Amino acid sequence: MDSFQIPYKKTNYFSKMILDYLEEKKSVQSFYHRFPSLDNFSAQIEEKTEGFPFENRKVLVDALTHQYKNTSTGELTQQHLDKLLLPNTFTITTGHQLNLFSGPIYFLYKIVSVINLCKELQEKYPNQNFVPIYWMASEDHDLEEIQYFNFKNKKIFWEKESGGAVGKMSTDGLEDVYQKFSALLNTGVQAQELRDLFKKSYVAHTNLADATRYLVNALFGTYGLVVLDGDDQQLKNLFKPYALKELKEQVSHKEVTKTGEHLRAQSYPQQVHPREINLFYSGHNFRERIIKTKEGYKVQNRALSFSSPENIFEHLENSNDNVSGNALLRPLYQEVILPNLCYVGGGGELSYWMQLKSTFKAFEVPFPMLLLRNSALLITEKQHKKLNKLEVSVEDLFLSQNQLIVEKVKEKSDIHFDFNAKRKQLKESFKSLEQIALQTDPSFMGAIKAQEKKQLKGLDHLEKRLLKAEKKKMYDLVTRIEIIQNDLFPNQSLEERYRNFSEYYEYYGKDLLSTLFKTLNPLALEFTVIID
């Protein structure tokens, strides 16, 4: 096995805001709290110690104990659950949707990043304890995003109608999905392990939250990962004061709107646009927005209206319903119920979080450090040999396919394709003509400019024709480059955003996770290439 890193800015797959964040540019510094370095965790620990009440720890552990009552926990996970009661225990958290069979493989990279960071922090700060957390987005309603995964260029799809929070959804129909998936797997030992894992996760459990907890615990339980379901009444009770403040003052709308103006001033896009109230009212098989009206508050699409925020919570005490934050306030909820130091997420997630710093300040909740999760490209030894034979470097693969082919065709061609020098020479010649025109008759300037544009366009056309002819001559080379890049970058995107881990597990087996733990360094802040 071999591995190396590539700077994120050389991959062409990350936004300007994230690249500026990684370089700690001044333009982005006002949108985060502390940059994720080992030394900076000291101040974060101190701040969270002061800002996290012991009562919340007890509620958290009670809730987790209840959630784990039917799950066989590994020794390290159980130790972590017990340590969460201690005032010197802190969490590192990542969250994700309840994608079928985990969805794209970057799901694994997120969790590996969190676990590895906890190990590094334990070495740096031996007097504290660090617990890795996976937050299940069980209240999400977007079934379309999670009801499939890709395996061997086929979409394994769960035929299911949307019906409320995905965590509570029945696993009916997943026996059929299992049969489809099983038929695509080979007959090897590792393939059988995948069959067993899918069956025990999704066929043996009655709802998606329990199935996902089983799956994640089966993969990462021995590494001490704690799986947390935020859709828990005990935990939501801790959020009540913040929900009341949101209802009364519309805090998040005001603060996120101001932050959005600051983002635009720095030429960064807004990841999310706030509503006036960013809370949901959840009941049996429904979850609807709470809307402010002239008379008070109402629940969208329901015959529920209230005169005041207090009236809402009085009603909740006599029902099984609850109030929870939407996607915008989920981060705040997370930090209220967890002794958390750092959130680990993808580029889009971190951009989202960076709109919330002033909201956290308004609610007087410590803002966590933000860490970009590890990203990786897995290349087999066979694929690497093909690249070497084609004289294509791994770095070359991050170019667009057209750019990559053009560069390799020019490289291999007997014809000199550097038209840039000719363009430069042509522009200089027309500059001389412009000087002559200015000294004689300036009215010629328009004609000169038009002629320059025409000749430059002619050069472009000639270059394209020559390239097309050379590509045709090098058909075999071009085809092989297209095949290898399409294999490693499906749909011209990072494979981590497309393929499911099972496609790699069928090849690597249990070595897949051990390889990821060895090679992914969460604080390196570079893209990892793994050749095995």
C-alpha positions in Angstrom: 0.0 0.0 0.0 1.1 3.5 -0.8 -0.5 6.9 -0.1 0.3 10.5 -0.7 -1.5 13.9 -0.4 -2.5 16.5 -3.0 -3.4 20.1 -1.9 -7.2 20.6 -2.2 -6.8 23.6 -4.4 -5.1 21.4 -7.0 -8.1 19.0 -7.2 -10.6 21.6 -8.7 -13.4 20.1 -6.7 -13.6 22.5 -3.7 -15.2 25.9 -3.4 -13.4 29.2 -3.1 -14.8 29.7 0.4 -13.4 26.3 1.6 -10.0 26.9 0.0 -9.8 30.3 1.6 -10.8 28.7 4.9 -8.0 26.1 4.6 -5.5 28.9 4.0 -7.0 31.0 6.9 -7.5 34.0 4.7 -8.6 37.1 6.4 -11.8 37.3 4.2 -13.2 34.2 5.8 -12.0 34.5 9.4 -15.1 36.3 10.8 -17.2 33.3 9.9 -15.6 30.7 12.2 -14.4 30.6 15.7 -11.0 28.8 16.0 -9.1 27.1 13.2 -8.8 23.3 13.8 -5.2 22.8 15.0 -4.1 20.6 17.9 -3.0 23.6 19.9 -6.2 25.5 19.4 -8.2 22.7 21.1 -6.9 23.8 24.5 -9.0 27.0 24.4 -12.0 25.2 22.9 -11.9 22.7 25.8 -11.8 25.5 28.4 -14.7 27.3 26.8 -16.8 24.2 26.5 -16.1 23.2 30.0 -17.5 26.5 31.3 -20.4 26.5 28.9 -21.8 22.9 29.2 -23.8 22.1 32.4 -23.5 18.7 34.1 -27.3 18.2 34.0 -27.0 18.0 30.2 -24.5 15.2 30.5 -26.8 13.1 32.6 -29.7 13.6 30.2 -27.4 12.8 27.3 -26.2 9.5 28.8 -29.7 8.5 29.9 -30.9 9.1 26.3 -28.0 7.1 24.8 -28.4 4.3 27.2 -32.1 4.0 26.1 -31.1 4.2 22.4 -28.5 1.5 22.8 -30.7 -0.9 24.9 -31.1 -3.3 22.0 -27.6 -2.9 20.5 -24.6 -5.0 21.4 -21.9 -2.4 22.1 -18.2 -2.9 21.9 -16.0 -2.5 25.0 -14.6 0.8 23.8 -18.0 2.2 22.9 -19.4 1.3 26.3 -16.4 3.0 28.0 -17.2 6.1 26.0 -20.8 6.1 27.0 -19.8 5.8 30.6 -17.2 8.6 30.3 -19.7 11.1 28.9 -20.8 11.7 32.5 -17.4 13.0 33.4 -16.7 16.8 33.2 -13.4 16.2 31.4 -15.0 14.2 28.5 -15.7 15.9 25.2 -17.0 14.9 21.8 -16.0 15.2 18.2 -19.0 15.0 16.0 -20.0 14.3 12.4 -23.5 13.9 11.1 -25.1 12.4 8.0 -28.4 11.4 6.4 -29.6 7.8 6.8 -28.6 6.8 3.3 -29.4 3.2 2.3 -26.3 1.1 3.2 -24.5 4.3 4.0 -24.7 5.9 0.5 -21.5 7.2 -1.0 -18.2 6.0 0.5 -17.4 9.5 1.9 -19.7 8.5 4.8 -16.9 6.3 6.0 -14.3 9.0 5.5 -16.3 11.3 7.8 -16.4 8.8 10.6 -12.8 7.7 10.2 -11.8 11.4 10.4 -13.7 11.8 13.7 -12.2 8.7 15.2 -8.7 9.5 14.1 -9.0 13.1 15.5 -10.1 11.7 18.8 -7.0 9.6 18.9 -4.7 12.5 18.2 -6.4 14.7 20.8 -6.1 11.9 23.4 -2.3 11.9 22.9 -2.1 15.7 23.0 -4.5 16.1 26.0 -4.2 12.9 28.1 -6.1 14.5 31.1 -9.3 14.7 29.0 -11.4 12.1 27.2 -12.6 12.4 23.6 -15.6 10.5 22.3 -16.3 10.2 18.5 -20.0 10.8 17.7 -22.0 10.0 14.6 -25.2 12.0 14.6 -28.0 10.3 12.7 -30.1 12.8 10.7 -33.2 10.8 11.5 -35.7 13.7 11.4 -34.8 14.4 7.7 -37.8 14.0 5.3 -35.9 13.9 2.0 -36.4 10.3 1.1 -35.3 10.8 -2.5 -31.8 11.5 -1.4 -31.3 8.4 0.7 -33.3 5.6 -0.9 -30.6 4.2 -3.1 -26.9 3.5 -3.4 -24.6 2.9 -6.4 -22.9 -0.5 -6.8 -21.0 -1.5 -10.0 -22.6 1.3 -12.0 -26.1 0.2 -11.0 -28.5 2.1 -8.8 -29.8 -0.2 -6.0 -33.1 1.4 -5.4 -35.7 1.1 -2.5 -39.2 1.5 -3.8 -40.7 3.5 -1.0 -43.1 6.4 -0.6 -42.1 9.3 1.6 -43.9 9.4 4.9 -42.6 11.7 7.6 -39.2 11.5 9.4 -37.0 9.0 7.7 -35.7 7.5 11.0 -39.2 6.3 11.9 -39.9 4.8 8.4 -40.6 1.1 8.2 -38.0 -1.1 6.5 -40.7 -2.8 4.4 -39.4 -3.6 1.0 -35.8 -3.9 1.9 -35.9 -7.7 1.6 -36.4 -7.1 -2.1 -33.5 -4.7 -2.2 -31.4 -7.3 -0.4 -32.2 -9.8 -3.1 -31.2 -7.3 -5.9 -27.9 -6.4 -4.1 -27.1 -10.0 -3.4 -27.4 -11.0 -7.0 -24.8 -8.5 -8.0 -22.2 -9.6 -5.5 -19.7 -12.3 -6.4 -19.3 -15.6 -4.5 -16.3 -14.7 -2.4 -16.0 -14.5 1.4 -16.0 -10.7 1.4 -19.2 -10.6 -0.7 -20.9 -13.0 1.7 -19.9 -10.7 4.6 -21.6 -7.8 2.8 -24.8 -9.9 2.3 -24.9 -10.7 6.0 -24.3 -7.1 7.0 -27.1 -5.8 4.8 -29.5 -8.5 5.9 -28.8 -8.0 9.6 -29.0 -4.2 9.3 -32.1 -3.7 7.1 -34.1 -7.0 7.0 -33.7 -7.7 10.7 -34.8 -4.2 11.9 -38.2 -2.6 11.6 -37.3 1.1 11.1 -34.5 3.0 9.3 -32.9 4.5 12.4 -32.4 1.1 14.1 -31.1 -0.3 10.9 -28.6 2.5 10.4 -27.5 2.3 14.0 -26.8 -1.4 13.6 -24.9 -0.9 10.4 -22.7 1.9 11.7 -22.1 0.0 15.0 -21.2 -3.1 13.1 -18.6 -1.2 11.1 -17.2 1.1 13.8 -18.3 -0.1 17.2 -15.0 -1.7 18.0 -13.4 1.8 17.4 -15.5 3.3 20.1 -17.9 5.3 17.9 -21.1 6.4 19.6 -24.2 6.7 17.4 -26.7 9.4 18.5 -30.3 9.9 17.4 -31.3 13.4 18.0 -35.0 12.6 17.5 -35.3 11.9 21.3 -37.8 13.5 23.7 -35.3 13.7 26.6 -32.8 15.5 24.5 -35.3 17.9 22.9 -36.4 19.0 26.4 -32.9 20.5 26.8 -33.5 22.5 23.6 -36.8 24.0 24.9 -35.3 27.4 26.2 -33.6 28.0 22.8 -36.8 27.1 20.9 -38.7 29.6 23.1 -36.2 32.3 22.4 -36.4 31.5 18.6 -40.2 31.7 18.7 -40.2 35.0 20.5 -37.4 36.8 18.8 -36.8 35.0 15.5 -33.1 35.0 16.4 -31.8 32.8 13.6 -33.5 34.8 10.8 -32.0 38.1 12.0 -28.5 36.7 12.5 -28.2 34.5 9.5 -29.6 37.4 7.3 -26.8 39.7 8.6 -24.2 37.0 8.0 -25.5 36.6 4.5 -24.9 40.2 3.8 -21.3 39.9 5.1 -20.8 36.8 2.9 -21.9 38.7 -0.2 -19.6 41.5 0.7 -16.7 39.0 0.6 -18.0 37.4 -2.7 -19.0 34.2 -1.0 -22.4 32.5 -1.8 -25.0 31.8 0.9 -25.4 28.1 1.5 -28.8 28.5 3.1 -31.6 31.2 3.3 -33.4 31.4 6.7 -37.1 31.5 7.3 -38.7 33.8 9.8 -39.0 30.9 12.3 -36.7 27.9 11.8 -38.6 25.4 13.9 -40.8 22.4 13.1 -43.8 21.1 15.0 -43.7 17.3 14.9 -46.6 14.9 15.6 -47.6 11.4 14.6 -46.5 11.0 10.9 -46.1 14.7 10.3 -43.5 17.5 10.7 -44.6 20.9 9.7 -43.2 24.5 9.9 -44.3 26.8 12.7 -45.4 30.1 11.2 -45.8 33.5 13.0 -49.2 35.1 12.4 -50.9 38.3 13.5 -52.8 36.3 16.1 -49.8 34.3 17.3 -48.5 31.1 15.8 -49.8 28.3 13.7 -48.6 25.0 12.3 -48.5 24.9 8.6 -51.1 22.5 7.0 -52.6 21.6 10.4 -55.5 22.9 12.5 -53.1 23.9 15.2 -52.7 27.5 16.3 -51.4 29.1 19.5 -51.5 32.5 21.1 -47.9 32.5 22.4 -44.7 30.4 22.6 -45.6 29.4 26.1 -49.0 28.2 24.9 -47.2 25.9 22.4 -45.2 24.2 25.1 -48.1 23.9 27.4 -49.9 22.0 24.6 -46.8 19.8 24.1 -46.8 18.7 27.8 -50.1 17.0 27.2 -49.2 15.3 24.0 -46.6 13.2 22.3 -45.7 16.0 19.9 -42.6 18.1 20.0 -40.8 21.1 18.6 -37.4 20.7 16.8 -35.1 22.9 14.7 -35.0 22.7 11.0 -31.7 22.1 9.2 -30.6 25.6 10.1 -31.0 25.1 13.8 -29.9 21.5 14.0 -26.3 22.5 14.6 -27.4 24.6 17.6 -29.4 21.7 19.0 -26.3 19.5 18.6 -24.1 21.9 20.5 -26.7 22.3 23.3 -26.9 18.6 24.0 -23.3 17.5 23.4 -20.0 18.6 25.1 -18.8 19.0 21.6 -15.5 20.7 20.5 -15.5 20.2 16.7 -17.8 19.4 13.9 -16.3 17.4 11.0 -18.1 17.7 7.6 -17.8 18.2 3.9 -17.3 21.5 2.1 -21.0 22.3 1.8 -21.7 21.5 5.4 -18.9 23.8 6.7 -20.1 26.6 4.4 -23.5 26.1 6.1 -22.1 26.2 9.6 -20.1 29.4 8.7 -23.4 31.2 8.4 -24.3 30.4 12.0 -21.5 31.9 14.1 -23.4 35.0 15.2 -26.6 32.9 15.8 -24.6 30.8 18.3 -23.4 34.0 20.0 -26.9 35.4 20.2 -28.0 32.1 21.9 -24.9 32.2 24.2 -23.7 28.7 23.0 -20.0 28.1 22.2 -19.4 27.8 18.5 -17.4 24.6 17.7 -14.3 24.3 15.6 -15.0 23.3 12.0 -12.9 20.6 10.3 -13.1 19.6 6.6 -13.5 15.8 6.5 -10.9 13.7 4.8 -11.3 13.1 1.1 -9.7 10.2 -0.7 -9.2 8.5 -4.1 -8.7 4.7 -4.0 -6.6 3.3 -6.8 -5.9 -0.4 -7.2 -2.4 -1.5 -8.1 -3.7 -2.7 -11.5 -5.2 0.8 -12.2 -1.9 2.4 -11.2 0.1 0.3 -13.6 -2.3 1.4 -16.4 -1.8 5.0 -15.5 2.0 4.6 -15.6 1.8 2.9 -19.0 -0.2 5.8 -20.3 2.2 8.2 -18.7 -0.7 9.8 -16.9 0.0 11.0 -13.3 -2.6 10.8 -10.6 -2.6 14.7 -10.5 -3.4 14.7 -14.2 -6.6 12.8 -13.5 -8.1 15.8 -11.6 -8.1 17.8 -14.9 -11.3 17.9 -16.9 -11.4 15.1 -19.4 -11.1 17.4 -22.4 -8.2 19.2 -20.8 -6.5 16.0 -19.9 -6.8 14.5 -23.4 -5.7 17.7 -25.1 -2.6 17.9 -22.9 -1.7 14.2 -23.5 -2.3 14.5 -27.3 -0.1 17.5 -27.5 2.5 15.8 -25.4 2.6 12.7 -27.7 2.2 14.5 -31.0 5.0 15.1 -33.5 3.4 18.5 -34.3 4.2 21.5 -32.2 0.9 22.6 -30.7 1.9 25.7 -28.7 -0.3 28.2 -30.3 0.0 30.6 -27.4 3.3 31.9 -28.7 1.7 32.5 -32.1 -1.2 34.3 -30.4 1.2 36.5 -28.5 3.2 37.2 -31.7 0.0 38.1 -33.5 -1.2 40.5 -30.8 2.2 42.2 -30.7 2.0 42.7 -34.5 -1.4 44.3 -34.2 -0.2 46.6 -31.4 2.4 47.9 -33.9 -0.4 48.5 -36.4 -2.4 50.4 -33.8 0.5 52.7 -33.1 0.8 53.4 -36.9 -2.9 54.1 -37.1 -2.8 56.5 -34.2 0.0 58.4 -35.9 -1.8 58.5 -39.3 -5.6 58.0 -39.2 -7.2 56.9 -35.9 -10.3 55.9 -37.8 -8.4 52.7 -38.9 -8.5 51.4 -35.3 -11.8 49.8 -35.7 -10.8 47.9 -38.8 -7.5 46.8 -37.1 -9.3 45.5 -34.0 -11.8 43.6 -36.2 -9.0 42.1 -38.2 -7.1 41.1 -35.0 -10.2 39.4 -33.6 -10.7 37.5 -36.9 -7.2 36.2 -37.1 -7.1 35.1 -33.5 -10.4 33.3 -34.1 -8.8 31.7 -37.2 -5.9 30.5 -35.0 -8.3 29.0 -32.5 -10.1 27.2 -35.3 -6.9 25.9 -36.8 -5.7 24.6 -33.4 -9.0 22.7 -32.9 -8.8 21.1 -36.3 -5.3 20.0 -35.8 -6.2 18.6 -32.3 -9.2 16.8 -33.7 -7.0 15.2 -36.4 -4.3 14.2 -33.8 -7.0 12.7 -31.5 -8.2 10.6 -34.4 -4.7 9.4 -35.1 -4.3 8.6 -31.3 -7.7 7.0 -30.9 -6.3 4.1 -28.8 -4.5 6.5 -26.4 -7.5 8.8 -26.1 -9.9 5.8 -25.5 -7.7 4.3 -22.8 -7.4 7.7 -21.0 -11.1 8.1 -21.1 -11.7 4.6 -19.7 -9.3 5.0 -16.8 -10.5 8.5 -15.8 -14.2 7.5 -16.1 -13.4 4.5 -13.9 -11.7 6.6 -11.2 -14.0 9.6 -11.6 -17.5 8.3 -12.4 -19.7 10.9 -14.0 -16.6 13.2 -14.0 -16.9 13.6 -10.3 -15.0 12.4 -7.2 -15.7 8.7 -6.8 -16.2 9.2 -3.0 -19.4 11.1 -3.9 -20.8 8.3 -6.1 -19.7 4.7 -5.1 -20.8 2.8 -2.1 -18.2 1.3 0.3 -19.5 -2.2 -0.6 -17.8 -1.9 -4.1 -14.5 -1.5 -2.3 -15.2 -4.0 0.5 -15.9 -6.7 -2.0 -12.3 -6.1 -3.2 -10.4 -5.1 0.0 -12.5 -6.8 2.6 -11.8 -5.8 6.3 -8.5 -4.3 5.2 -10.6 -1.4 3.8 -11.2 0.2 7.2 -7.7 -0.5 8.5 -6.3 1.1 5.4 -8.4 4.2 5.8 -7.5 4.5 9.5 -3.8 4.3 8.6 -3.8 6.8 5.7 -6.4 9.4 6.6 -4.9 12.2 8.7 -7.8 14.6 9.7 -5.6 17.6 10.4 -3.4 17.3 7.3 -6.0 19.3 5.4 -5.0 17.7 2.0 -6.6 15.3 -0.4 -5.4 11.7 0.1 -4.6 9.2 -2.7 -4.4 5.6 -1.7 -2.8 3.0 -4.0 -3.2 -0.6 -3.0 
